[in-house]
Amino acid sequence: MLERKGGRARTGGLLWKAGKWYGRWTVGTGDDAHQVVRSMETTSKPVARRRLQRAMAEDSESPAVARPDTFAEATTRVLADFEKKGMATVKERRSRLDRYALPLLGPVPVTEIKAQNVREVLEAAREEGLGRQSLLHLLHDVSSILGELWRAEELAENVAKRVTIKDVAPQRELRRERAVLTDDELVRYLGWQHPCKQFQGATLERQTMACVARMLGGQRTSDLHALSWEAFELPGFEVCRVPNRKTGKPRPLAVPAMLRPILVDWWEKRKQPQTGPLFPVRRGKRAGETRVRSSHAEAFRRDLRRAFGIDAPKFVELTRKGGRIDQRVKWEEVREPTVRERLLLDGDATTMPVDFHSWRRAYCQALAEAGLNEQQAMALSGHESEGAHRRYLRNAERLRELPAAALPAIEVSDPADQNASEPDSEPSMKTSGRTRIRTVDHRLVRPTLYR
């Protein structure tokens, strides 16, 4: 055990991370003191404790020298700077780095990190099931840390720039589009009410969230969770400062007249609050607080199955202790989903099943179909780059049918309408500005008109 000048003995500590023990202790005194984090390369705590004491003793035999930050220390410092500057994605970056990068790069001095080390981080994350786009985010996270050190002249080079996503994910994944509900399907969903009173509040909340996302800025799920009553001009609900958790820049938008009665109804059911989130946590110790990283996709698709009539309720009576009768609802599938319903609920090779982000896609596509130019649509949807906005405008379903205006101006006869007694006409001849032609199909013997 090492003695500290003017204080208690230094014992160090153990940290469990990524399936093994890490040792953490302080070396040096005063201004020269710095913390060391090093893997003990064992899953046994007694063995890790002995190795920690040995490593501390070895460090105490030589004087403390100036050393570069480890990647873990640099990450903590750089992310703290990002947070002070108001970067909205710090939490997501920290989560990815803690899970995938720090187990391998954490104790390594930043000056010793090579491009191969960054590549190994991506390969390990790929083995854990991370997709190509998520791997690209992880590469950008590591590059942002090393890039800040390079700009501060603490590193001669940002070695992450030598690594490309093709090194670890050469085959580009098929980008699947999210399914989007039609207006008729939306009406069916909003018109459905849960048969059990205890679940009607949660169902109505999801329906209200769907209306807000579809009509007010195409909000993401995280934006819906961040939306508060203070963002509206109560009680009229005419203007809203729509939050944007991704960019951190709220934007004032006029609330559509169609949406106002829906918001007023939800406000009155919540007993007309003036502050707090619109869609808070419903139960538990955090009831009334802002939701954090929660998804409604599974419950939304479950509601759709019931609203479409695929599942039907069956009331079951259970006898509990004391002879009390408890009535429960059991949902059973009463018919097979149609092809369209299966696409919405399960997706296919080219389409992702519908979820709450589908409302944002529907909002952006509706802006394009309404004839708004790209600048106006980006202002309403909150997109900051043209590329991100255009990804939402792809609609393969609408592109499967060739528009009539794009077809050749040829009238093709139906064989059932042919008059067998009518003689064949010449293959091509001018008549009053029109050209009469014979169709390619030999069964359609009646000539048609070409305009």
C-alpha positions in Angstrom: 0.0 0.0 0.0 1.4 3.4 -1.0 1.6 6.4 1.3 0.5 9.8 0.1 2.4 12.8 1.5 0.2 14.5 4.0 -2.8 12.2 3.5 -4.2 8.7 3.7 -2.7 5.7 1.9 -3.5 5.2 -1.8 -5.3 2.0 -2.4 -6.5 2.4 -6.0 -9.7 1.0 -7.3 -11.2 -1.6 -9.6 -13.6 -0.9 -12.5 -15.6 -3.6 -14.2 -16.0 -2.8 -17.9 -16.4 -4.8 -21.2 -16.3 -8.2 -19.4 -13.1 -7.7 -17.4 -11.5 -5.7 -14.6 -9.7 -2.4 -15.0 -7.4 -0.9 -12.4 -7.5 2.8 -11.6 -5.0 4.7 -9.4 -3.3 8.0 -9.0 0.4 8.5 -9.7 2.5 11.5 -8.5 1.6 14.3 -6.1 0.5 17.9 -6.3 0.5 19.4 -9.8 2.2 16.3 -11.2 -0.6 13.9 -10.1 -2.5 12.1 -12.8 -4.8 9.1 -13.0 -3.9 5.8 -14.6 -6.5 3.4 -16.0 -5.2 0.0 -17.1 -6.7 -3.3 -17.9 -6.0 -6.1 -15.4 -6.7 -8.7 -18.1 -8.8 -10.9 -15.8 -12.4 -11.6 -14.7 -11.4 -12.6 -11.2 -11.7 -9.8 -8.7 -9.0 -11.2 -6.2 -6.6 -11.7 -9.1 -7.4 -8.2 -10.3 -6.8 -6.7 -6.9 -3.3 -8.3 -6.6 -2.4 -7.2 -10.1 -3.6 -3.7 -9.2 -1.3 -3.5 -6.1 1.7 -4.8 -8.2 1.0 -2.2 -10.9 0.8 0.6 -8.4 4.1 -0.6 -6.8 5.8 -0.6 -10.2 4.7 2.9 -11.0 5.9 4.2 -7.6 9.4 3.0 -8.2 10.0 5.5 -11.0 9.3 9.3 -10.8 6.1 10.5 -12.5 6.8 11.9 -15.9 4.6 13.9 -18.2 2.5 11.6 -20.4 -0.1 12.1 -23.1 -3.8 11.6 -22.3 -5.3 8.2 -22.8 -8.2 7.9 -25.3 -10.6 7.6 -22.4 -9.3 10.9 -20.8 -9.3 12.7 -24.1 -12.9 11.5 -24.8 -14.2 12.8 -21.5 -12.5 16.2 -22.0 -13.5 16.6 -25.6 -17.1 15.6 -25.1 -17.4 18.0 -22.2 -16.2 20.8 -24.5 -18.8 19.7 -27.1 -21.5 19.8 -24.4 -20.5 23.3 -23.4 -20.8 24.4 -27.0 -24.3 23.1 -27.2 -23.8 20.1 -29.4 -27.1 18.1 -29.3 -25.7 14.7 -30.0 -23.2 14.5 -27.2 -25.3 11.9 -25.3 -25.5 9.5 -28.3 -21.8 10.0 -29.1 -20.8 9.2 -25.5 -23.0 6.1 -25.5 -21.5 4.7 -28.6 -17.9 5.5 -27.5 -18.4 3.9 -24.1 -19.9 0.8 -25.5 -17.7 0.1 -28.6 -14.5 2.3 -28.5 -13.4 2.7 -24.9 -13.1 -1.1 -24.2 -10.3 -1.3 -26.8 -8.9 2.3 -27.0 -9.7 3.6 -23.5 -6.4 2.9 -21.8 -4.2 3.5 -24.9 -2.3 6.8 -25.0 -3.7 8.9 -27.9 -0.2 9.2 -29.4 0.0 5.5 -29.8 -3.3 5.0 -31.5 -2.9 3.8 -35.1 -5.3 3.4 -38.0 -5.3 -0.3 -37.4 -6.6 0.2 -33.8 -9.5 2.3 -35.1 -10.2 -0.4 -37.7 -10.2 -3.1 -35.0 -12.8 -1.1 -33.0 -15.1 -1.0 -36.1 -14.6 -4.7 -36.7 -15.5 -5.6 -33.1 -18.6 -3.4 -33.3 -19.6 -5.1 -36.6 -19.2 -8.5 -34.9 -21.7 -7.3 -32.3 -24.3 -6.7 -35.0 -23.8 -3.0 -35.7 -25.1 -2.0 -39.1 -23.2 0.0 -41.7 -24.8 3.3 -40.9 -24.1 2.8 -37.2 -20.5 1.9 -37.9 -20.2 5.1 -39.9 -21.5 7.1 -36.9 -18.9 5.3 -34.6 -16.1 6.1 -37.0 -17.1 9.8 -37.0 -17.2 9.7 -33.2 -13.7 8.4 -32.9 -12.5 10.8 -35.6 -14.1 13.8 -33.8 -12.1 13.0 -30.7 -8.8 12.6 -32.5 -9.6 15.5 -34.8 -10.0 17.9 -31.8 -6.6 16.7 -30.5 -5.0 17.2 -33.9 -6.4 20.8 -34.1 -5.0 21.5 -30.7 -1.6 20.3 -32.0 -1.6 17.4 -29.4 -1.4 14.9 -32.3 0.5 15.1 -35.5 -2.3 13.4 -37.4 -5.9 12.2 -37.1 -5.3 8.6 -38.0 -9.1 7.9 -38.1 -9.1 9.7 -41.5 -7.1 6.8 -42.9 -10.0 4.5 -42.2 -13.0 4.3 -44.5 -16.3 2.5 -43.9 -15.5 0.2 -46.9 -12.6 -1.3 -44.9 -15.1 -3.0 -42.5 -18.4 -3.0 -44.4 -17.6 -3.2 -48.1 -21.1 -4.3 -49.1 -23.5 -1.4 -48.9 -26.8 -2.4 -47.2 -30.0 -2.0 -49.0 -31.6 1.2 -47.8 -35.2 0.3 -46.9 -38.0 2.9 -46.9 -40.4 3.3 -44.0 -43.9 2.4 -44.7 -46.3 5.3 -44.5 -50.1 5.3 -43.7 -52.5 6.7 -46.2 -55.1 9.2 -45.1 -57.8 6.6 -45.1 -55.7 4.3 -42.9 -55.0 7.2 -40.6 -58.7 7.9 -40.2 -59.3 4.2 -39.3 -56.5 4.4 -36.7 -57.7 7.6 -35.1 -61.3 6.4 -35.0 -60.4 3.3 -33.0 -60.9 3.2 -29.2 -59.6 0.5 -26.9 -62.4 -1.5 -25.4 -60.9 -1.5 -21.9 -61.1 1.8 -20.0 -57.8 1.4 -18.3 -55.9 1.3 -21.6 -57.9 4.1 -23.4 -55.6 6.9 -22.0 -52.4 5.3 -23.4 -54.1 4.7 -26.8 -55.4 8.3 -27.0 -51.9 9.6 -26.1 -50.4 7.6 -29.0 -53.1 8.9 -31.3 -52.5 12.5 -30.2 -48.8 12.1 -30.7 -49.4 10.7 -34.2 -51.5 13.8 -35.1 -48.8 16.2 -33.7 -46.0 14.5 -35.6 -48.0 14.3 -38.8 -49.3 17.9 -38.8 -46.7 20.0 -36.8 -43.2 19.9 -38.2 -42.9 16.2 -38.7 -41.4 15.8 -35.2 -39.2 12.9 -34.3 -40.1 10.8 -31.3 -37.4 12.6 -29.2 -38.9 15.9 -30.2 -42.4 14.8 -29.2 -41.0 13.8 -25.8 -39.3 17.2 -25.5 -42.5 19.1 -26.4 -43.8 21.1 -23.5 -46.9 23.2 -22.8 -44.7 26.3 -22.5 -44.0 25.9 -26.3 -47.6 26.9 -27.1 -49.5 30.1 -26.8 -52.2 28.9 -24.4 -55.1 28.5 -24.6 -55.4 29.3 -28.3 -52.7 26.9 -29.6 -52.0 29.1 -32.6 -48.2 29.1 -32.5 -45.7 26.6 -31.2 -41.9 26.7 -30.8 -41.3 23.2 -32.0 -38.2 21.6 -30.4 -35.4 19.9 -32.4 -33.4 17.6 -30.1 -31.0 16.8 -33.0 -29.9 20.4 -33.7 -30.9 22.1 -30.5 -32.6 24.9 -32.4 -36.4 25.2 -31.8 -38.4 26.8 -34.7 -41.7 28.7 -34.4 -44.5 27.2 -36.5 -48.2 28.0 -36.9 -50.4 25.3 -35.5 -52.7 24.0 -38.3 -56.4 24.6 -37.6 -57.1 20.9 -38.0 -54.7 20.1 -35.1 -55.9 22.8 -32.6 -59.1 21.0 -31.4 -57.1 17.8 -30.9 -54.5 19.7 -28.7 -57.3 21.5 -26.8 -59.0 18.1 -26.1 -55.7 16.6 -24.8 -55.0 19.8 -22.8 -58.4 19.6 -21.1 -58.0 15.9 -20.4 -54.7 16.7 -18.7 -56.5 19.3 -16.5 -55.2 22.3 -18.4 -51.5 22.4 -17.3 -49.4 25.4 -18.0 -46.0 23.8 -17.7 -44.4 20.4 -18.2 -44.2 17.9 -21.1 -47.2 17.2 -23.3 -46.5 13.4 -23.2 -44.8 12.7 -19.9 -44.0 9.4 -18.2 -47.3 7.8 -17.2 -46.4 5.5 -14.4 -43.7 4.7 -11.8 -41.4 6.9 -9.8 -40.8 9.2 -12.8 -44.4 9.8 -13.5 -44.9 13.3 -14.9 -41.3 13.7 -16.0 -39.9 13.9 -19.5 -39.6 10.6 -21.3 -36.0 9.5 -22.2 -35.3 7.1 -25.1 -38.6 5.3 -25.2 -40.2 3.9 -28.3 -43.9 3.6 -29.2 -43.4 1.5 -32.4 -44.5 -1.9 -31.0 -47.6 -0.4 -29.2 -48.4 1.6 -32.4 -48.4 -1.5 -34.6 -50.4 -3.4 -32.0 -53.0 -0.7 -32.1 -53.1 -0.9 -35.9 -53.8 -4.6 -35.9 -56.8 -4.0 -33.7 -58.0 -0.9 -35.6 -57.8 -2.8 -38.9 -59.8 -5.7 -37.4 -57.0 -8.3 -37.7 -57.2 -8.9 -33.9 -60.4 -9.0 -32.0 -61.0 -8.9 -28.2 -62.1 -11.8 -26.2 -63.3 -11.1 -22.7 -62.2 -13.7 -20.1 -63.3 -13.9 -16.5 -60.8 -14.9 -13.9 -61.5 -15.8 -10.3 -59.0 -14.3 -7.9 -58.3 -15.0 -4.2 -61.3 -14.2 -2.1 -63.8 -15.1 -4.9 -63.4 -11.8 -6.7 -64.1 -11.9 -10.4 -61.6 -10.2 -12.6 -62.4 -9.6 -16.3 -59.5 -9.5 -18.7 -59.2 -9.0 -22.4 -57.4 -11.5 -24.6 -56.7 -10.5 -28.2 -57.0 -13.2 -30.9 -56.2 -13.0 -34.6 -59.5 -13.4 -36.4 -58.4 -13.0 -40.0 -55.2 -13.0 -42.1 -53.7 -9.5 -42.8 -53.9 -8.3 -46.4 -50.8 -7.7 -48.4 -51.0 -4.0 -47.6 -51.5 -4.6 -43.9 -48.6 -7.1 -43.8 -46.3 -4.5 -45.5 -47.3 -1.9 -42.8 -46.9 -4.2 -39.9 -44.0 -6.4 -40.9 -42.3 -4.7 -43.8 -40.4 -6.7 -46.5 -37.0 -6.7 -48.2 -37.4 -3.1 -49.4 -39.7 -1.6 -46.8 -39.4 -1.1 -43.1 -42.6 -1.6 -41.0 -44.5 1.5 -40.0 -43.4 3.3 -36.8 -43.6 6.8 -35.3 -40.8 8.1 -37.6 -43.1 7.2 -40.5 -45.1 10.4 -39.5 -42.0 12.5 -40.3 -41.6 10.8 -43.6 -45.3 11.3 -44.4 -45.0 15.0 -43.4 -42.0 15.6 -45.7 -43.6 13.8 -48.6 -46.8 15.8 -48.2 -44.7 19.1 -48.4 -43.2 18.0 -51.7 -46.6 16.9 -53.1 -48.1 20.3 -52.0 -45.6 22.0 -54.4 -43.3 23.7 -51.8 -39.8 24.4 -52.9 -36.9 22.8 -51.1 -36.0 25.8 -49.0 -39.6 26.1 -47.6 -39.9 22.4 -47.0 -36.5 22.3 -45.1 -37.6 25.3 -42.9 -40.9 23.5 -42.0 -39.3 20.1 -41.4 -36.2 21.3 -39.6 -33.7 19.7 -41.9 -30.3 21.5 -42.2 -28.9 19.7 -45.2 -30.4 19.1 -48.6 -29.2 15.5 -48.7 -31.0 14.6 -45.4 -34.2 16.2 -46.6 -34.2 14.5 -50.0 -33.9 11.0 -48.4 -37.4 11.5 -47.0 -38.8 12.3 -50.4 -38.1 8.9 -51.9 -41.4 7.1 -52.4 -40.9 3.9 -54.3 -44.6 3.0 -53.9 -45.7 6.1 -55.9 -43.0 5.3 -58.6 -44.2 1.8 -59.4 -46.9 3.1 -61.7 -46.0 5.0 -64.8 -48.0 8.3 -65.1 -50.4 8.5 -68.0 -48.6 11.6 -69.3 -45.4 9.5 -69.7 -47.0 6.9 -71.8 -46.9 7.0 -75.6 -50.0 8.6 -77.2 -51.4 5.3 -78.5 -54.9 4.0 -78.0 -54.7 0.2 -77.7 -57.9 -1.7 -78.5 -59.4 -4.4 -76.2 -59.7 -7.7 -78.0 -63.2 -8.1 -76.6 -64.3 -5.0 -78.4 -63.0 -6.0 -81.8 -65.5 -6.4 -84.6 -64.5 -9.4 -86.5 -66.4 -8.3 -89.6 -64.5 -5.0 -89.9 -61.7 -5.2 -92.5 -58.2 -4.5 -91.6 -56.8 -1.1 -92.3 -53.5 0.0 -93.6 -50.7 -0.1 -91.1 -50.1 3.6 -91.3 -51.9 6.4 -93.1 -52.4 10.2 -92.4 -56.0 11.2 -91.6 -56.8 14.8 -90.4 -53.6 15.2 -88.5 -53.8 11.7 -86.9 -51.9 8.6 -87.8 -53.7 5.3 -87.8 -51.5 2.4 -86.8 -51.8 -1.3 -86.2 -50.9 -2.6 -82.7 -48.0 -4.9 -82.3 -50.2 -7.7 -80.8 -51.5 -9.7 -83.8 -54.8 -10.4 -81.9 -55.7 -6.6 -81.8 -56.5 -6.3 -85.5 -58.4 -3.1 -85.2 -56.2 -0.1 -86.0 -55.8 2.6 -83.3 -55.1 6.3 -83.3 -51.8 8.0 -82.7 -52.1 11.6 -81.7 
